[in-house]
Amino acid sequence: MIRASAGMSLLTDSKLAAAEAIEQAVSTLPDQAASAVFLCATNHHASEFPDILQSIRINTRARALVGATGTGIIGPGGEVENA
């Protein structure tokens, strides 16, 4: 069975935003683990990407991680532009 979940944060602090989005996403998954993660982040988080990616790997136990950046992101909490 395929299960999907999502998380989103509007926090400006990259590490806190990552933690919030991860918590939202894994909280509904069995064993709070994911086999794959698809990450979309606004480019103002770019300097923290290494730490964000490490946090995702540790907190989701995902074997696959795919990411993208953009000036606009659409998630479960709505749309973020020019952040």
Secondary structure by P-SEA (a helix, b strand, c coil): cbbbbbbbbccccaaaaaaaaaaaaacccccccccbbbbbbccccccaaaaaaaaaaaaaccccccccccccccccccccccc
